[in-house]
Every structure is written in C-alpha cells, then in structure tokens.
Amino acid sequence: MHATTTIDITASSLPLRFLDSLVRVHVAHGDGGDGVSILEFRAPFGDSPPLHVHHTEDESFFVLDGSLRLAVGDDELRLEAGQGARAPRGVPHSYRVDSSGGARWLVVTTGGDFERFVGALAAPAASEAIPERSGPPAPEQAEALAAVAAAHGIELVGPPLA
C-alpha cells in the first residue's frame, strides 16, 4: 500500500501506482450519469490480488495485451488479448498475470466502489514502467488492505492465485 490519503480519481493520461500495478483511469465514475468506471491496468508476471468478493458491483475484465488467469467462483478461465469475462458481485474471484512480459487489461465497474478503493491506495507513479512485484504484504499491511477494501464493499476471502 502506497498512499495514506485518497486520490480524487479523474480521467487522466497520468498513471497511478496501485499495489503492484500501474493504473490509468480512462472513464471516471463521476464523469457521467451512468456511473461507469473504466480503468486500464498493467502488471508484471505473477501479479495476483487476494481472492475477494465485490458486494456492490460486478467487475468486468478485457485483456488488451498478454494473458490473465481468472478464477470466478468454481470456474477458471484463461483470457488472452481480445478476450473478456465478468466477475459478478457476490462471487469470489481473483486473477493472475500469466504472460512473462506482464499484461495490460481494462476493468469496468459501475458502482464506483472499486474506483474509490483504487483511489484510497494509489499514488502517482514514478514512471511509465510496470512496477516490480513487491512480494506478500506484512501482516499489518494485509490487515490495513482488508480494512480499506471492506470500506469500499470488497471482502478479502482467500490468498492470491498461485
């Protein structure tokens, strides 16, 4: 976790560092009346968040470059560039970047909670380079991450994908 204050996310070409990924906001939740957020992620090989549940919004993934392994409930999918899938609200899910050069994908949500979660933990990126993986968080970092996630309708329910 890199930020102690929430960033007011707006659509911008400036990248943000969010955990072990680089994020660009293409459409911010507050930009229109439909509440859609479109965020572009870039992350290194092996990047995987904890298994989690969004309680207030669906999360859709669309891979632009590389590949993701997406676990949604009891299903596991491999998404290549040009493919997408949805993780419905209330269903545990996670992804893992499986391409050696990292991956780039879009995340689309409609409730604003995920976008605000990103804003609560993001910081301006130091460069355009995909961040190096930082490894597992210390116990106090994991507790802090779980608390911030819970405040945004997201429950951490298991480990990242191996």
N, C-alpha and C positions, 0 to 999 in steps of 0.2 A: 504494500500500500504506500502510495507516494504523496498523497495530499492530506492536509489537515482541514482544509476548507473546501466547500463545494464550488466548483467552477460553474458559472452560468453558461450552459452549453448553447451555442447558436451555430447555425450552418456556417462553416468556415473551411477554408483550404488549409488552415493550420492544424497540424497533427497534435494529438494528445497522447501521453503515456498513460495507459490503463493496465495495471498489473504487469504482465509480460507481453503486452501487445501495444501496437500503435493504432490509434483510432482517429478517424475523420468523421465529422458529422456532416452529412450531405443534406438531410432534411431534419430539422429540429422539431420536437413535439409541439412547440408553441408557434411554429411558422404558419399553421393553417387551422381551420376548424375541424379537420378530421382526426387530429391527434397522432398522425403517423410520424414515427421516427425512422430514419434510415441512416445507419452508422456503418462505415467501412472499417473493417479490422484487418490488420496484418500482424502475423505472429510467427515465431520460429517453430521449427520441427519440435514435436513433443509437447507443445503448449496444450494444456487441458485444465479447465476450471473444475472445481469440485462438482460432483453430481448435485444438481439443485432443482428446485421447483419454483416457477413463477406462479404466484397465486392470483395475479390480477391481469395478466396479459399473455397472449401467445407470443412465441418467438419464432420468426422465420429466418432461415439461412439460405443464402445464394452464393455459391463459390465462384469467384472470378478467376483465381489462379491457384494452382496447387490442389491439394485434396484434404478433406476432413473426414474423420470417422465420427459419426454422430450416433449416439445412443439415446433413444427416446423410449421410455418405458422398457418393455422387453425386446424391442427391436433395435437392431444395429444396422446402420447404412454407411456406405462409403460414397461420399459426394465428391465428384470431380468438377473441374471448371465447367460452367454452364449448367450445373445441376443445383437444385434446391430442395428443401424439406422444411416442415413445420414441426415445432415442439409445442403442443397445445398446453395452455395453462393447466396447472394441477398435475402435470405428468413429469416425473423426474427425468432429467436429461443432462447430457454433457457432450462435449466434442473433444477431439484430439487432432492436432495438426499432424498429418501423416506424410506429407511431402518434405523431402530433405531440404529444399530451399525455402521452407516456410509456406504460408498460404495467405491468400487475400480473399475476403468474403464480405458480403453485406449481411447485416442483421436488421430486420424490420420488426417493429413492435408498434402498438397503438395506444397504450395506456400512459406512457410517459414514465412509469416507474423504473424501467431498465435504463432509460436515458439519464434519469436523475441519479441512479446508482452509479453509472459511469462517471457522471459529474462529481459525485461525492468522493471518488477515489482517484480521479485523473489529475494530471499535472501537465503543463506544457512540455512537449517533447523537446529534448536537446538536439535531436537531428531527425532526418528522414529515415534513418536506418532502423530495421526491425530490431527491437531490444533483445538482448541476450536473456535467456531464461535465468531466473533468479533462484530457482530451487524451491523446495517446500517452505512455507512460512513457519516461523517460530510459533509456539503455542499461543502466545499473547497476540501475535499478528492474525492467526487463524480466528481467534475469538473476536477480535476487532472487525475482521472481514465479515464474519457471520452476523454481527450486530448491525453493521451498515447494510448488509443485504436484507436482513429482516425489516429494517426501517423502510425498505423500498419494495416490500411484498415478495421477497425472494428468500427461500429457505434452503440452506445448505444441508443436504441429506446423505452425503457419502463422499468418498475420495474421488480425485480426478481419474480419468481413464488411463490404464496402464499401457 
